Amino acid sequence: MHDAESELWFAEPPGFVSLPLDALLAEPGSSAAEALRVAVAPLLHAAPGELARRRVVAQLAQGQQMLSALCRFGTVYCAIGLHRDDVDSSGAVTPLLSLLTITWHDTNVAPRTVTAARAVTSVSGHTNVARVDLPCGPGVLSETTSPPPPTPVPGLPPLPLLQVHAHLPHPDCKRMAVLALSTVAVARRGEYRGILRQVVETVRFEDPMGKRA
């Protein structure tokens, strides 16, 4: 995947489907908005009744609000992950959901190792902090675990949220890409940390296939 504005290339991990942010957040009346309407039309048509159609529209609107909020904070990529929990000792196979995002943050000019370290030491709550040397340069991996919200959020399970982070300063030393993998499957932190490590190993700040025309 590649974001021309941010100059970042990486390999999308297996089990993840990227969300088309430009289409989902298209301006009303634009060609992209019309394309989204056409794409959603069969889903609405297949809904068993008006109430079900309204629920689909409401859920889509909630998703758009969430994505819009992420984009306001610099998110340029978002993907939903679905995996089988085949390491469950009970023998049951449970689907695991996760969200992978890439967000850009402006930083003060400083050596890249210093910028990455500051990202996790300037705020509390980061655990399992590890400095890593990657093909794209120095970075820092860390984790945070947030308790369930005090007020239940409709449609979301009242469970703690695990986020595995990778802070990767850009070579221009003025900005940093933050990759975050979020899930309520806290018991699988080791597996999700492994997934994110595999992703950051593929990150490049220069086109690995050479300059594009």
HUMO-V319251 format. One record per residue. N is the residue number from 0. SS is DSSP state (alpha for helix, beta for strand, coil for the rest). NEAR is the number of other C-alpha atoms within 10 Angstrom. Layout:
N SS NEAR
N SS NEAR
This chain:
0 coil 11
1 beta 16
2 beta 11
3 coil 8
4 coil 7
5 coil 15
6 coil 12
7 beta 18
8 beta 18
9 coil 17
10 coil 14
11 coil 16
12 coil 15
13 coil 10
14 coil 13
15 beta 17
16 beta 15
17 beta 15
18 coil 13
19 coil 13
20 alpha 17
21 alpha 11
22 alpha 16
23 alpha 20
24 coil 17
25 coil 17
26 coil 12
27 coil 9
28 coil 8
29 coil 11
30 alpha 12
31 alpha 16
32 alpha 17
33 alpha 15
34 alpha 14
35 alpha 16
36 alpha 14
37 alpha 11
38 alpha 11
39 alpha 14
40 alpha 11
41 alpha 10
42 alpha 11
43 alpha 18
44 alpha 11
45 alpha 10
46 coil 14
47 coil 9
48 coil 10
49 alpha 11
50 alpha 10
51 alpha 13
52 alpha 16
53 alpha 13
54 alpha 13
55 alpha 16
56 alpha 14
57 alpha 12
58 alpha 13
59 alpha 14
60 alpha 13
61 alpha 12
62 alpha 14
63 alpha 16
64 alpha 14
65 alpha 11
66 alpha 19
67 alpha 15
68 alpha 12
69 alpha 17
70 alpha 17
71 alpha 10
72 coil 11
73 coil 15
74 beta 20
75 beta 20
76 beta 21
77 beta 23
78 beta 20
79 beta 16
80 beta 20
81 beta 15
82 beta 14
83 beta 13
84 beta 16
85 coil 13
86 coil 11
87 coil 11
88 coil 8
89 coil 7
90 coil 9
91 coil 11
92 coil 13
93 beta 12
94 beta 12
95 beta 15
96 beta 17
97 beta 19
98 beta 17
99 beta 23
100 beta 18
101 beta 19
102 beta 20
103 beta 21
104 beta 14
105 beta 13
106 coil 15
107 coil 10
108 coil 12
109 coil 14
110 coil 14
111 alpha 21
112 alpha 18
113 alpha 14
114 alpha 24
115 alpha 24
116 alpha 18
117 alpha 13
118 alpha 19
119 alpha 20
120 alpha 11
121 coil 9
122 coil 8
123 coil 8
124 coil 12
125 coil 18
126 beta 13
127 beta 9
128 beta 16
129 beta 12
130 beta 15
131 beta 18
132 beta 11
133 beta 16
134 coil 12
135 coil 19
136 beta 17
137 beta 21
138 beta 25
139 beta 23
140 beta 26
141 beta 20
142 beta 21
143 beta 16
144 beta 18
145 beta 12
146 coil 10
147 coil 15
148 coil 13
149 coil 7
150 coil 7
151 coil 11
152 coil 10
153 coil 7
154 coil 7
155 coil 10
156 coil 12
157 coil 15
158 coil 15
159 coil 15
160 beta 17
161 beta 23
162 beta 25
163 beta 26
164 beta 25
165 beta 29
166 beta 27
167 beta 28
168 beta 30
169 coil 24
170 coil 15
171 coil 12
172 coil 17
173 coil 16
174 beta 20
175 beta 24
176 beta 23
177 beta 22
178 beta 24
179 beta 22
180 beta 23
181 beta 24
182 beta 23
183 coil 21
184 coil 17
185 alpha 15
186 alpha 10
187 alpha 15
188 alpha 18
189 alpha 10
190 alpha 10
191 alpha 20
192 alpha 19
193 alpha 11
194 alpha 15
195 alpha 19
196 alpha 17
197 alpha 14
198 alpha 16
199 alpha 21
200 alpha 16
201 alpha 16
202 coil 22
203 beta 19
204 coil 20
205 coil 13
206 coil 14
207 coil 11
208 coil 6
209 coil 7
210 coil 7
211 coil 5
212 coil 3
